[in-house]
């Protein structure tokens, strides 16, 4: 489904891998059998594993002196409550599909924005020597959630470039880029929903631009695997890949007035 991000703590990373494997089993069972398969059984297994992971993570963060542990714990409880409320009446038909989709999107959202908040706790303070993007007002859309996603993507790209320059191997870079692709797909979906609510007239073209970005990133990943791209050049590519789209498409799109109905 998607690669697992590296938080800097091996135990937390191993938990993430376990959760992703269960999500993959959940998705595959749904595709093969629908709600007549083992979706409900696997769903309960996932929720149990997720709850256990959250408790482990909270203990580790507390022991490491994470100052915002209270807020992070509250986010865990909200995710648990949301998913348990979906499964409480049983998983049949559309409800089963909704649980599969919601489980995936919720985990990606949590890793994309919220888990990133404690990365520096384990990795040390990132040096800005190899940052390829510095956040500025030119990237602001004025929509809080969209800007939060964009800032998180900037952090992810900068950290990846730092790790490349620290000598991380090609397999790591490919894994991280696949994760970036998964994060971006989730973000683009949320962005399109926001634009639709705003009645943006150019939503169709914006959606096509998103499709091109994902296709292009996947091509870059394949070219790295095939040795056609020097992995040390990926930072410069990602800067254009991200910054150009946000400045040219996102900022103007969110500043346009709503359509008259």
C-alpha positions as protocol buffer text, in pm:
chain_id: "A"
residue {
  index: 1
  type: UNK
  ca { x: 0 y: 0 z: 0 }
}
residue {
  index: 2
  type: UNK
  ca { x: 259 y: 255 z: 106 }
}
residue {
  index: 3
  type: UNK
  ca { x: 601 y: 271 z: 264 }
}
residue {
  index: 4
  type: UNK
  ca { x: 644 y: 331 z: 637 }
}
residue {
  index: 5
  type: UNK
  ca { x: 800 y: 660 z: 748 }
}
residue {
  index: 6
  type: UNK
  ca { x: 1099 y: 656 z: 982 }
}
residue {
  index: 7
  type: UNK
  ca { x: 1037 y: 841 z: 1306 }
}
residue {
  index: 8
  type: UNK
  ca { x: 1387 y: 782 z: 1439 }
}
residue {
  index: 9
  type: UNK
  ca { x: 1269 y: 533 z: 1705 }
}
residue {
  index: 10
  type: UNK
  ca { x: 1302 y: 168 z: 1600 }
}
residue {
  index: 11
  type: UNK
  ca { x: 1023 y: 44 z: 1825 }
}
residue {
  index: 12
  type: UNK
  ca { x: 769 y: 297 z: 1696 }
}
residue {
  index: 13
  type: UNK
  ca { x: 878 y: 226 z: 1337 }
}
residue {
  index: 14
  type: UNK
  ca { x: 827 y: -149 z: 1389 }
}
residue {
  index: 15
  type: UNK
  ca { x: 477 y: -81 z: 1524 }
}
residue {
  index: 16
  type: UNK
  ca { x: 398 y: 126 z: 1215 }
}
residue {
  index: 17
  type: UNK
  ca { x: 510 y: -158 z: 989 }
}
residue {
  index: 18
  type: UNK
  ca { x: 279 y: -399 z: 1173 }
}
residue {
  index: 19
  type: UNK
  ca { x: -17 y: -165 z: 1138 }
}
residue {
  index: 20
  type: UNK
  ca { x: 43 y: -116 z: 766 }
}
residue {
  index: 21
  type: UNK
  ca { x: 52 y: -493 z: 711 }
}
residue {
  index: 22
  type: UNK
  ca { x: -286 y: -533 z: 881 }
}
residue {
  index: 23
  type: UNK
  ca { x: -428 y: -248 z: 672 }
}
residue {
  index: 24
  type: UNK
  ca { x: -302 y: -423 z: 360 }
}
residue {
  index: 25
  type: UNK
  ca { x: -474 y: -746 z: 470 }
}
residue {
  index: 26
  type: UNK
  ca { x: -792 y: -549 z: 538 }
}
residue {
  index: 27
  type: UNK
  ca { x: -790 y: -385 z: 195 }
}
residue {
  index: 28
  type: UNK
  ca { x: -709 y: -709 z: 12 }
}
residue {
  index: 29
  type: UNK
  ca { x: -983 y: -904 z: 192 }
}
residue {
  index: 30
  type: UNK
  ca { x: -1237 y: -633 z: 108 }
}
residue {
  index: 31
  type: UNK
  ca { x: -1137 y: -633 z: -259 }
}
residue {
  index: 32
  type: UNK
  ca { x: -1166 y: -1012 z: -282 }
}
residue {
  index: 33
  type: UNK
  ca { x: -1471 y: -1083 z: -68 }
}
residue {
  index: 34
  type: UNK
  ca { x: -1644 y: -757 z: 28 }
}
residue {
  index: 35
  type: UNK
  ca { x: -1827 y: -761 z: 360 }
}
residue {
  index: 36
  type: UNK
  ca { x: -1883 y: -1138 z: 328 }
}
residue {
  index: 37
  type: UNK
  ca { x: -1515 y: -1207 z: 398 }
}
residue {
  index: 38
  type: UNK
  ca { x: -1305 y: -1150 z: 710 }
}
residue {
  index: 39
  type: UNK
  ca { x: -1328 y: -771 z: 706 }
}
residue {
  index: 40
  type: UNK
  ca { x: -1483 y: -743 z: 1052 }
}
residue {
  index: 41
  type: UNK
  ca { x: -1234 y: -986 z: 1208 }
}
residue {
  index: 42
  type: UNK
  ca { x: -937 y: -806 z: 1053 }
}
residue {
  index: 43
  type: UNK
  ca { x: -1086 y: -469 z: 1146 }
}
residue {
  index: 44
  type: UNK
  ca { x: -1099 y: -568 z: 1514 }
}
residue {
  index: 45
  type: UNK
  ca { x: -743 y: -696 z: 1490 }
}
residue {
  index: 46
  type: UNK
  ca { x: -635 y: -361 z: 1341 }
}
residue {
  index: 47
  type: UNK
  ca { x: -811 y: -158 z: 1611 }
}
residue {
  index: 48
  type: UNK
  ca { x: -654 y: -369 z: 1885 }
}
residue {
  index: 49
  type: UNK
  ca { x: -308 y: -327 z: 1730 }
}
residue {
  index: 50
  type: UNK
  ca { x: -364 y: 46 z: 1679 }
}
residue {
  index: 51
  type: UNK
  ca { x: -468 y: 94 z: 2041 }
}
residue {
  index: 52
  type: UNK
  ca { x: -164 y: -101 z: 2161 }
}
residue {
  index: 53
  type: UNK
  ca { x: 65 y: 103 z: 1936 }
}
residue {
  index: 54
  type: UNK
  ca { x: -76 y: 430 z: 2066 }
}
residue {
  index: 55
  type: UNK
  ca { x: -9 y: 321 z: 2426 }
}
residue {
  index: 56
  type: UNK
  ca { x: 347 y: 217 z: 2342 }
}
residue {
  index: 57
  type: UNK
  ca { x: 412 y: 542 z: 2159 }
}
residue {
  index: 58
  type: UNK
  ca { x: 276 y: 748 z: 2448 }
}
residue {
  index: 59
  type: UNK
  ca { x: 503 y: 570 z: 2698 }
}
residue {
  index: 60
  type: UNK
  ca { x: 806 y: 626 z: 2475 }
}
residue {
  index: 61
  type: UNK
  ca { x: 723 y: 993 z: 2415 }
}
residue {
  index: 62
  type: UNK
  ca { x: 663 y: 1053 z: 2784 }
}
residue {
  index: 63
  type: UNK
  ca { x: 992 y: 884 z: 2874 }
}
residue {
  index: 64
  type: UNK
  ca { x: 1174 y: 1093 z: 2614 }
}
residue {
  index: 65
  type: UNK
  ca { x: 1036 y: 1410 z: 2769 }
}
residue {
  index: 66
  type: UNK
  ca { x: 804 y: 1511 z: 2486 }
}
residue {
  index: 67
  type: UNK
  ca { x: 646 y: 1834 z: 2607 }
}
residue {
  index: 68
  type: UNK
  ca { x: 326 y: 1804 z: 2403 }
}
residue {
  index: 69
  type: UNK
  ca { x: 244 y: 1448 z: 2511 }
}
residue {
  index: 70
  type: UNK
  ca { x: -100 y: 1552 z: 2642 }
}
residue {
  index: 71
  type: UNK
  ca { x: -216 y: 1692 z: 2309 }
}
residue {
  index: 72
  type: UNK
  ca { x: -73 y: 1396 z: 2116 }
}
residue {
  index: 73
  type: UNK
  ca { x: -251 y: 1152 z: 2346 }
}
residue {
  index: 74
  type: UNK
  ca { x: -581 y: 1333 z: 2290 }
}
residue {
  index: 75
  type: UNK
  ca { x: -535 y: 1293 z: 1915 }
}
residue {
  index: 76
  type: UNK
  ca { x: -488 y: 918 z: 1966 }
}
residue {
  index: 77
  type: UNK
  ca { x: -810 y: 896 z: 2168 }
}
residue {
  index: 78
  type: UNK
  ca { x: -1005 y: 1084 z: 1898 }
}
residue {
  index: 79
  type: UNK
  ca { x: -883 y: 844 z: 1628 }
}
residue {
  index: 80
  type: UNK
  ca { x: -978 y: 542 z: 1842 }
}
residue {
  index: 81
  type: UNK
  ca { x: -1323 y: 684 z: 1913 }
}
residue {
  index: 82
  type: UNK
  ca { x: -1385 y: 760 z: 1545 }
}
residue {
  index: 83
  type: UNK
  ca { x: -1294 y: 411 z: 1422 }
}
residue {
  index: 84
  type: UNK
  ca { x: -1468 y: 226 z: 1705 }
}
residue {
  index: 85
  type: UNK
  ca { x: -1787 y: 425 z: 1638 }
}
residue {
  index: 86
  type: UNK
  ca { x: -1783 y: 302 z: 1276 }
}
residue {
  index: 87
  type: UNK
  ca { x: -1736 y: -63 z: 1369 }
}
residue {
  index: 88
  type: UNK
  ca { x: -1974 y: -66 z: 1666 }
}
residue {
  index: 89
  type: UNK
  ca { x: -2284 y: -164 z: 1467 }
}
residue {
  index: 90
  type: UNK
  ca { x: -2107 y: -418 z: 1246 }
}
residue {
  index: 91
  type: UNK
  ca { x: -1939 y: -398 z: 908 }
}
residue {
  index: 92
  type: UNK
  ca { x: -2177 y: -467 z: 622 }
}
residue {
  index: 93
  type: UNK
  ca { x: -2189 y: -331 z: 268 }
}
residue {
  index: 94
  type: UNK
  ca { x: -2112 y: 39 z: 248 }
}
residue {
  index: 95
  type: UNK
  ca { x: -2015 y: 54 z: 618 }
}
residue {
  index: 96
  type: UNK
  ca { x: -1742 y: -202 z: 561 }
}
residue {
  index: 97
  type: UNK
  ca { x: -1605 y: -6 z: 266 }
}
residue {
  index: 98
  type: UNK
  ca { x: -1622 y: 316 z: 469 }
}
residue {
  index: 99
  type: UNK
  ca { x: -1423 y: 158 z: 753 }
}
residue {
  index: 100
  type: UNK
  ca { x: -1150 y: 34 z: 516 }
}
residue {
  index: 101
  type: UNK
  ca { x: -1123 y: 376 z: 350 }
}
residue {
  index: 102
  type: UNK
  ca { x: -1145 y: 570 z: 678 }
}
residue {
  index: 103
  type: UNK
  ca { x: -884 y: 354 z: 851 }
}
residue {
  index: 104
  type: UNK
  ca { x: -633 y: 414 z: 573 }
}
residue {
  index: 105
  type: UNK
  ca { x: -695 y: 788 z: 539 }
}
residue {
  index: 106
  type: UNK
  ca { x: -691 y: 843 z: 917 }
}
residue {
  index: 107
  type: UNK
  ca { x: -359 y: 665 z: 966 }
}
residue {
  index: 108
  type: UNK
  ca { x: -201 y: 853 z: 673 }
}
residue {
  index: 109
  type: UNK
  ca { x: -333 y: 1186 z: 805 }
}
residue {
  index: 110
  type: UNK
  ca { x: -198 y: 1112 z: 1154 }
}
residue {
  index: 111
  type: UNK
  ca { x: 147 y: 1018 z: 1022 }
}
residue {
  index: 112
  type: UNK
  ca { x: 158 y: 1305 z: 774 }
}
residue {
  index: 113
  type: UNK
  ca { x: 82 y: 1586 z: 1018 }
}
residue {
  index: 114
  type: UNK
  ca { x: 77 y: 1476 z: 1380 }
}
residue {
  index: 115
  type: UNK
  ca { x: 354 y: 1216 z: 1421 }
}
residue {
  index: 116
  type: UNK
  ca { x: 591 y: 1451 z: 1243 }
}
residue {
  index: 117
  type: UNK
  ca { x: 571 y: 1679 z: 1547 }
}
residue {
  index: 118
  type: UNK
  ca { x: 799 y: 1453 z: 1752 }
}
residue {
  index: 119
  type: UNK
  ca { x: 1054 y: 1345 z: 1489 }
}
residue {
  index: 120
  type: UNK
  ca { x: 1321 y: 1582 z: 1615 }
}
residue {
  index: 121
  type: UNK
  ca { x: 1290 y: 1427 z: 1960 }
}
residue {
  index: 122
  type: UNK
  ca { x: 1474 y: 1121 z: 1829 }
}
residue {
  index: 123
  type: UNK
  ca { x: 1664 y: 1252 z: 1529 }
}
residue {
  index: 124
  type: UNK
  ca { x: 1808 y: 1563 z: 1695 }
}
residue {
  index: 125
  type: UNK
  ca { x: 1757 y: 1914 z: 1568 }
}
residue {
  index: 126
  type: UNK
  ca { x: 1762 y: 1921 z: 1189 }
}
residue {
  index: 127
  type: UNK
  ca { x: 2027 y: 2134 z: 1029 }
}
residue {
  index: 128
  type: UNK
  ca { x: 1896 y: 2382 z: 771 }
}
residue {
  index: 129
  type: UNK
  ca { x: 2209 y: 2348 z: 559 }
}
residue {
  index: 130
  type: UNK
  ca { x: 2032 y: 2111 z: 321 }
}
residue {
  index: 131
  type: UNK
  ca { x: 1680 y: 2250 z: 331 }
}
residue {
  index: 132
  type: UNK
  ca { x: 1554 y: 2289 z: -26 }
}
residue {
  index: 133
  type: UNK
  ca { x: 1232 y: 2473 z: 64 }
}
residue {
  index: 134
  type: UNK
  ca { x: 1182 y: 2744 z: 322 }
}
residue {
  index: 135
  type: UNK
  ca { x: 820 y: 2810 z: 411 }
}
residue {
  index: 136
  type: UNK
  ca { x: 704 y: 3158 z: 326 }
}
residue {
  index: 137
  type: UNK
  ca { x: 384 y: 3358 z: 281 }
}
residue {
  index: 138
  type: UNK
  ca { x: 389 y: 3292 z: -95 }
}
residue {
  index: 139
  type: UNK
  ca { x: 277 y: 2935 z: -21 }
}
residue {
  index: 140
  type: UNK
  ca { x: -13 y: 3031 z: 207 }
}
residue {
  index: 141
  type: UNK
  ca { x: -364 y: 2958 z: 79 }
}
residue {
  index: 142
  type: UNK
  ca { x: -544 y: 3102 z: 380 }
}
residue {
  index: 143
  type: UNK
  ca { x: -708 y: 2765 z: 449 }
}
residue {
  index: 144
  type: UNK
  ca { x: -565 y: 2640 z: 781 }
}
residue {
  index: 145
  type: UNK
  ca { x: -583 y: 2266 z: 714 }
}
residue {
  index: 146
  type: UNK
  ca { x: -442 y: 2297 z: 361 }
}
residue {
  index: 147
  type: UNK
  ca { x: -155 y: 2517 z: 484 }
}
residue {
  index: 148
  type: UNK
  ca { x: -85 y: 2268 z: 763 }
}
residue {
  index: 149
  type: UNK
  ca { x: -59 y: 1987 z: 506 }
}
residue {
  index: 150
  type: UNK
  ca { x: 172 y: 2199 z: 289 }
}
residue {
  index: 151
  type: UNK
  ca { x: 399 y: 2282 z: 584 }
}
residue {
  index: 152
  type: UNK
  ca { x: 418 y: 1914 z: 673 }
}
residue {
  index: 153
  type: UNK
  ca { x: 510 y: 1824 z: 315 }
}
residue {
  index: 154
  type: UNK
  ca { x: 782 y: 2092 z: 323 }
}
residue {
  index: 155
  type: UNK
  ca { x: 918 y: 1939 z: 645 }
}
residue {
  index: 156
  type: UNK
  ca { x: 910 y: 1592 z: 490 }
}
residue {
  index: 157
  type: UNK
  ca { x: 1092 y: 1702 z: 174 }
}
residue {
  index: 158
  type: UNK
  ca { x: 1356 y: 1892 z: 371 }
}
residue {
  index: 159
  type: UNK
  ca { x: 1420 y: 1600 z: 604 }
}
residue {
  index: 160
  type: UNK
  ca { x: 1450 y: 1363 z: 310 }
}
residue {
  index: 161
  type: UNK
  ca { x: 1707 y: 1590 z: 146 }
}
residue {
  index: 162
  type: UNK
  ca { x: 1905 y: 1610 z: 471 }
}
residue {
  index: 163
  type: UNK
  ca { x: 1911 y: 1232 z: 495 }
}
residue {
  index: 164
  type: UNK
  ca { x: 2022 y: 1201 z: 132 }
}
residue {
  index: 165
  type: UNK
  ca { x: 2313 y: 1434 z: 203 }
}
residue {
  index: 166
  type: UNK
  ca { x: 2396 y: 1236 z: 516 }
}
residue {
  index: 167
  type: UNK
  ca { x: 2465 y: 937 z: 292 }
}
residue {
  index: 168
  type: UNK
  ca { x: 2145 y: 732 z: 324 }
}
residue {
  index: 169
  type: UNK
  ca { x: 2121 y: 458 z: 63 }
}
residue {
  index: 170
  type: UNK
  ca { x: 1903 y: 445 z: -245 }
}
residue {
  index: 171
  type: UNK
  ca { x: 1657 y: 198 z: -93 }
}
residue {
  index: 172
  type: UNK
  ca { x: 1581 y: 442 z: 187 }
}
residue {
  index: 173
  type: UNK
  ca { x: 1522 y: 724 z: -61 }
}
residue {
  index: 174
  type: UNK
  ca { x: 1286 y: 511 z: -271 }
}
residue {
  index: 175
  type: UNK
  ca { x: 1095 y: 407 z: 41 }
}
residue {
  index: 176
  type: UNK
  ca { x: 1063 y: 769 z: 158 }
}
residue {
  index: 177
  type: UNK
  ca { x: 951 y: 886 z: -187 }
}
residue {
  index: 178
  type: UNK
  ca { x: 680 y: 620 z: -195 }
}
residue {
  index: 179
  type: UNK
  ca { x: 562 y: 749 z: 142 }
}
residue {
  index: 180
  type: UNK
  ca { x: 567 y: 1105 z: 7 }
}
residue {
  index: 181
  type: UNK
  ca { x: 352 y: 984 z: -284 }
}
residue {
  index: 182
  type: UNK
  ca { x: 98 y: 830 z: -45 }
}
residue {
  index: 183
  type: UNK
  ca { x: 91 y: 1144 z: 170 }
}
residue {
  index: 184
  type: UNK
  ca { x: 45 y: 1364 z: -138 }
}
residue {
  index: 185
  type: UNK
  ca { x: -242 y: 1155 z: -273 }
}
residue {
  index: 186
  type: UNK
  ca { x: -420 y: 1192 z: 60 }
}
residue {
  index: 187
  type: UNK
  ca { x: -351 y: 1567 z: 67 }
}
residue {
  index: 188
  type: UNK
  ca { x: -466 y: 1619 z: -291 }
}
residue {
  index: 189
  type: UNK
  ca { x: -793 y: 1438 z: -217 }
}
residue {
  index: 190
  type: UNK
  ca { x: -857 y: 1665 z: 83 }
}
residue {
  index: 191
  type: UNK
  ca { x: -762 y: 1970 z: -123 }
}
residue {
  index: 192
  type: UNK
  ca { x: -1007 y: 1879 z: -399 }
}
residue {
  index: 193
  type: UNK
  ca { x: -1287 y: 1836 z: -145 }
}
residue {
  index: 194
  type: UNK
  ca { x: -1213 y: 2184 z: -9 }
}
residue {
  index: 195
  type: UNK
  ca { x: -1210 y: 2337 z: -357 }
}
residue {
  index: 196
  type: UNK
  ca { x: -1539 y: 2167 z: -443 }
}
residue {
  index: 197
  type: UNK
  ca { x: -1699 y: 2312 z: -130 }
}
residue {
  index: 198
  type: UNK
  ca { x: -1574 y: 2655 z: -232 }
}
residue {
  index: 199
  type: UNK
  ca { x: -1729 y: 2613 z: -577 }
}
residue {
  index: 200
  type: UNK
  ca { x: -1397 y: 2658 z: -757 }
}
residue {
  index: 201
  type: UNK
  ca { x: -1458 y: 2681 z: -1132 }
}
residue {
  index: 202
  type: UNK
  ca { x: -1121 y: 2532 z: -1220 }
}
residue {
  index: 203
  type: UNK
  ca { x: -1148 y: 2219 z: -1004 }
}
residue {
  index: 204
  type: UNK
  ca { x: -1135 y: 1988 z: -1307 }
}
residue {
  index: 205
  type: UNK
  ca { x: -802 y: 2135 z: -1420 }
}
residue {
  index: 206
  type: UNK
  ca { x: -669 y: 2135 z: -1066 }
}
residue {
  index: 207
  type: UNK
  ca { x: -755 y: 1766 z: -1031 }
}
residue {
  index: 208
  type: UNK
  ca { x: -576 y: 1693 z: -1357 }
}
residue {
  index: 209
  type: UNK
  ca { x: -269 y: 1880 z: -1228 }
}
residue {
  index: 210
  type: UNK
  ca { x: -272 y: 1656 z: -919 }
}
residue {
  index: 211
  type: UNK
  ca { x: -287 y: 1346 z: -1139 }
}
residue {
  index: 212
  type: UNK
  ca { x: 13 y: 1470 z: -1337 }
}
residue {
  index: 213
  type: UNK
  ca { x: 211 y: 1539 z: -1018 }
}
residue {
  index: 214
  type: UNK
  ca { x: 154 y: 1188 z: -884 }
}
residue {
  index: 215
  type: UNK
  ca { x: 237 y: 1031 z: -1221 }
}
residue {
  index: 216
  type: UNK
  ca { x: 554 y: 1238 z: -1245 }
}
residue {
  index: 217
  type: UNK
  ca { x: 666 y: 1146 z: -892 }
}
residue {
  index: 218
  type: UNK
  ca { x: 610 y: 778 z: -964 }
}
residue {
  index: 219
  type: UNK
  ca { x: 817 y: 814 z: -1281 }
}
residue {
  index: 220
  type: UNK
  ca { x: 1098 y: 976 z: -1079 }
}
residue {
  index: 221
  type: UNK
  ca { x: 1088 y: 683 z: -834 }
}
residue {
  index: 222
  type: UNK
  ca { x: 1116 y: 434 z: -1122 }
}
residue {
  index: 223
  type: UNK
  ca { x: 1406 y: 631 z: -1270 }
}
residue {
  index: 224
  type: UNK
  ca { x: 1593 y: 622 z: -938 }
}
residue {
  index: 225
  type: UNK
  ca { x: 1538 y: 245 z: -916 }
}
residue {
  index: 226
  type: UNK
  ca { x: 1666 y: 207 z: -1276 }
}
residue {
  index: 227
  type: UNK
  ca { x: 1971 y: 424 z: -1207 }
}
residue {
  index: 228
  type: UNK
  ca { x: 1857 y: 699 z: -1443 }
}
residue {
  index: 229
  type: UNK
  ca { x: 1848 y: 972 z: -1173 }
}
residue {
  index: 230
  type: UNK
  ca { x: 2127 y: 1058 z: -931 }
}
residue {
  index: 231
  type: UNK
  ca { x: 1964 y: 1026 z: -591 }
}
residue {
  index: 232
  type: UNK
  ca { x: 2150 y: 1337 z: -471 }
}
residue {
  index: 233
  type: UNK
  ca { x: 1954 y: 1548 z: -722 }
}
residue {
  index: 234
  type: UNK
  ca { x: 1614 y: 1453 z: -581 }
}
residue {
  index: 235
  type: UNK
  ca { x: 1596 y: 1757 z: -353 }
}
residue {
  index: 236
  type: UNK
  ca { x: 1609 y: 2000 z: -641 }
}
residue {
  index: 237
  type: UNK
  ca { x: 1343 y: 1804 z: -824 }
}
residue {
  index: 238
  type: UNK
  ca { x: 1109 y: 1796 z: -522 }
}
residue {
  index: 239
  type: UNK
  ca { x: 1148 y: 2170 z: -468 }
}
residue {
  index: 240
  type: UNK
  ca { x: 1009 y: 2238 z: -815 }
}
residue {
  index: 241
  type: UNK
  ca { x: 756 y: 1956 z: -788 }
}
residue {
  index: 242
  type: UNK
  ca { x: 606 y: 2106 z: -471 }
}
residue {
  index: 243
  type: UNK
  ca { x: 667 y: 2481 z: -483 }
}
residue {
  index: 244
  type: UNK
  ca { x: 560 y: 2542 z: -842 }
}
residue {
  index: 245
  type: UNK
  ca { x: 225 y: 2367 z: -794 }
}
residue {
  index: 246
  type: UNK
  ca { x: 143 y: 2545 z: -468 }
}
residue {
  index: 247
  type: UNK
  ca { x: 237 y: 2891 z: -598 }
}
residue {
  index: 248
  type: UNK
  ca { x: 82 y: 2853 z: -945 }
}
residue {
  index: 249
  type: UNK
  ca { x: -228 y: 2640 z: -872 }
}
residue {
  index: 250
  type: UNK
  ca { x: -315 y: 2627 z: -502 }
}
residue {
  index: 251
  type: UNK
  ca { x: -277 y: 2987 z: -387 }
}
residue {
  index: 252
  type: UNK
  ca { x: -474 y: 3137 z: -679 }
}
residue {
  index: 253
  type: UNK
  ca { x: -740 y: 2863 z: -660 }
}
residue {
  index: 254
  type: UNK
  ca { x: -819 y: 2922 z: -295 }
}
residue {
  index: 255
  type: UNK
  ca { x: -825 y: 3297 z: -338 }
}
residue {
  index: 256
  type: UNK
  ca { x: -1084 y: 3286 z: -620 }
}
residue {
  index: 257
  type: UNK
  ca { x: -1440 y: 3393 z: -530 }
}
residue {
  index: 258
  type: UNK
  ca { x: -1710 y: 3128 z: -509 }
}
residue {
  index: 259
  type: UNK
  ca { x: -1925 y: 3055 z: -812 }
}
residue {
  index: 260
  type: UNK
  ca { x: -2262 y: 3228 z: -812 }
}
residue {
  index: 261
  type: UNK
  ca { x: -2550 y: 2984 z: -798 }
}
